[in-house]
Amino acid sequence: MVFQGASNLALDAKGRLSVPTRHREVLQLLCEGRLTITKHPDGCLMLFPRPTWEAFRDKVAALPMAAAGWKRVFLGNAQDVEIDSAARVLIAPELRKSAGLKSDVMLLGMGSHFEIWDTESHAAHEADVMAGPLPDALKDFSF
């Protein structure tokens, strides 16, 4: 399954995110609603279906000691969560704070996982990417 597309969402007062309808059934089938959230190097959060997280976690755990700091970022901040009966996911206060999440957030399908961005931070990040040069990996890419 490939997750794609953007959804503008609002966190409730307790920091819960409603999972968009188009992803709910797939997440229930794929991982019984069991997810893991952790930090992303770009300042957002990553939301993984549990089986995908486990594969990612194993790759991170196998990194050499030179990457110990990144192991701490990814593994030390990981929070296991479940989609509740109202189709919401609770994002821990520490993770919300680290990503600067207020009330308006953007959920981006990134193939195997999702990114959760503060809406304003996402807009600024995307503007920076679009204003910059095309990376070498895309220079010969056909659109």
Backbone torsions as a table, in degrees:
resi	resn	phi	psi	omega
1	MET	NA	137.2	178.4
2	VAL	-116.5	125.3	177.4
3	PHE	-93.4	132.1	179.3
4	GLN	-148.7	164.3	177.7
5	GLY	97.1	163.0	-178.4
6	ALA	-114.6	143.7	176.4
7	SER	-133.1	124.0	172.3
8	ASN	-82.1	123.1	-176.4
9	LEU	-133.0	168.1	176.9
10	ALA	-124.3	133.8	172.2
11	LEU	-77.4	141.9	175.1
12	ASP	-82.0	-179.2	-175.4
13	ALA	-61.5	-23.7	179.6
14	LYS	-93.8	0.8	179.6
15	GLY	86.0	25.1	179.0
16	ARG	-95.7	143.9	-178.9
17	LEU	-114.4	128.4	176.1
18	SER	-79.6	127.1	178.7
19	VAL	-75.0	125.4	-180.0
20	PRO	-56.5	143.5	-177.4
21	THR	-51.8	-40.8	-175.4
22	ARG	-65.5	-15.7	-180.0
23	HIS	-106.8	-15.8	-172.6
24	ARG	-59.9	-52.8	-175.4
25	GLU	-63.0	-42.6	179.8
26	VAL	-62.4	-43.5	179.7
27	LEU	-66.3	-34.1	176.2
28	GLN	-66.8	-42.5	-179.9
29	LEU	-70.7	-40.9	-175.0
30	LEU	-72.9	-40.5	-172.5
31	CYS	-143.8	17.9	-179.4
32	GLU	54.4	31.7	178.4
33	GLY	76.0	9.4	179.8
34	ARG	-91.5	122.9	-174.0
35	LEU	-130.9	166.2	173.9
36	THR	-134.3	136.4	178.7
37	ILE	-116.2	137.1	174.4
38	THR	-149.9	176.2	-179.2
39	LYS	-76.3	152.5	175.1
40	HIS	-115.5	145.0	-179.6
41	PRO	-59.0	-23.6	-178.9
42	ASP	-85.0	2.7	176.0
43	GLY	97.8	1.1	175.3
44	CYS	-101.4	-167.8	175.2
45	LEU	-116.2	153.8	173.5
46	MET	-110.5	136.5	178.9
47	LEU	-119.3	115.3	-175.8
48	PHE	-112.1	139.6	162.2
49	PRO	-61.6	143.3	-172.4
50	ARG	-53.8	-44.2	179.6
51	PRO	-62.5	-36.1	177.8
52	THR	-69.1	-40.9	176.1
53	TRP	-58.8	-44.6	-177.3
54	GLU	-60.3	-38.8	177.0
55	ALA	-67.4	-43.2	178.1
56	PHE	-63.6	-45.8	179.9
57	ARG	-57.6	-42.7	-179.5
58	ASP	-64.9	-38.0	177.0
59	LYS	-65.7	-43.2	179.3
60	VAL	-65.1	-43.7	-179.0
61	ALA	-62.3	-27.1	-178.6
62	ALA	-84.6	-4.7	-179.8
63	LEU	-63.9	152.1	179.9
64	PRO	-70.8	168.3	-178.6
65	MET	-57.6	-27.4	178.8
66	ALA	-59.8	-21.0	-179.7
67	ALA	-104.5	18.9	-176.4
68	ALA	-57.0	-36.3	178.8
69	GLY	-62.2	-40.9	179.2
70	TRP	-72.9	-31.4	173.7
71	LYS	-58.9	-43.6	179.4
72	ARG	-63.4	-41.0	180.0
73	VAL	-61.3	-51.0	-175.1
74	PHE	-76.5	-51.2	-174.1
75	LEU	-83.2	-39.3	-177.9
76	GLY	-68.1	-21.2	-179.6
77	ASN	-105.6	1.2	-177.4
78	ALA	-68.0	136.1	178.4
79	GLN	-126.8	123.2	174.3
80	ASP	-81.0	133.3	-179.1
81	VAL	-137.3	167.0	175.7
82	GLU	-133.6	148.6	174.6
83	ILE	-72.2	125.0	-177.1
84	ASP	-82.3	-179.3	-176.3
85	SER	-65.0	-17.7	177.1
86	ALA	-99.7	15.1	177.9
87	ALA	64.1	37.3	178.6
88	ARG	-116.2	156.2	175.9
89	VAL	-124.3	129.9	178.3
90	LEU	-85.8	125.1	175.8
91	ILE	-99.7	122.5	-177.0
92	ALA	-57.8	145.6	-179.7
93	PRO	-55.0	-38.0	-179.5
94	GLU	-63.2	-40.1	179.4
95	LEU	-72.5	-39.7	177.0
96	ARG	-59.1	-44.8	-179.1
97	LYS	-63.8	-44.1	-177.0
98	SER	-63.6	-30.8	-179.9
99	ALA	-96.8	2.0	179.8
100	GLY	64.9	29.9	-179.1
101	LEU	-74.6	126.2	176.0
102	LYS	-105.5	-117.0	178.1
103	SER	-103.8	-37.9	-178.2
104	ASP	-91.8	121.2	-178.4
105	VAL	-129.2	161.9	176.9
106	MET	-118.9	126.8	175.1
107	LEU	-104.8	119.4	-178.3
108	LEU	-112.4	126.4	172.3
109	GLY	-75.8	124.6	-174.9
110	MET	-118.8	31.7	-179.5
111	GLY	94.3	-92.4	-176.3
112	SER	-88.0	-11.4	-175.9
113	HIS	-151.7	-175.3	178.0
114	PHE	-121.2	156.7	167.1
115	GLU	-113.5	144.3	176.4
116	ILE	-118.9	118.8	-176.9
117	TRP	-120.3	147.1	162.2
118	ASP	-63.1	133.9	-173.8
119	THR	-56.3	-44.8	-179.6
120	GLU	-67.3	-41.3	178.7
121	SER	-63.3	-39.7	178.6
122	HIS	-63.0	-45.5	-179.9
123	ALA	-60.5	-43.2	179.3
124	ALA	-66.5	-42.4	179.3
125	HIS	-63.3	-44.9	-179.8
126	GLU	-64.7	-39.1	177.7
127	ALA	-62.4	-41.6	177.3
128	ASP	-62.1	-43.9	179.8
129	VAL	-62.6	-46.1	-177.8
130	MET	-66.7	-30.5	-179.7
131	ALA	-79.8	-20.1	-177.7
132	GLY	-82.3	175.7	179.3
133	PRO	-72.8	155.3	175.7
134	LEU	-71.0	129.4	179.5
135	PRO	-66.2	154.0	-178.6
136	ASP	-53.0	-37.1	-178.4
137	ALA	-61.4	-21.2	-179.8
138	LEU	-104.8	-6.1	-174.9
139	LYS	-63.2	-31.6	178.9
140	ASP	-103.3	9.1	-179.1
141	PHE	-75.5	135.6	179.6
142	SER	-94.4	127.2	-179.7
143	PHE	-95.2	NA	NA
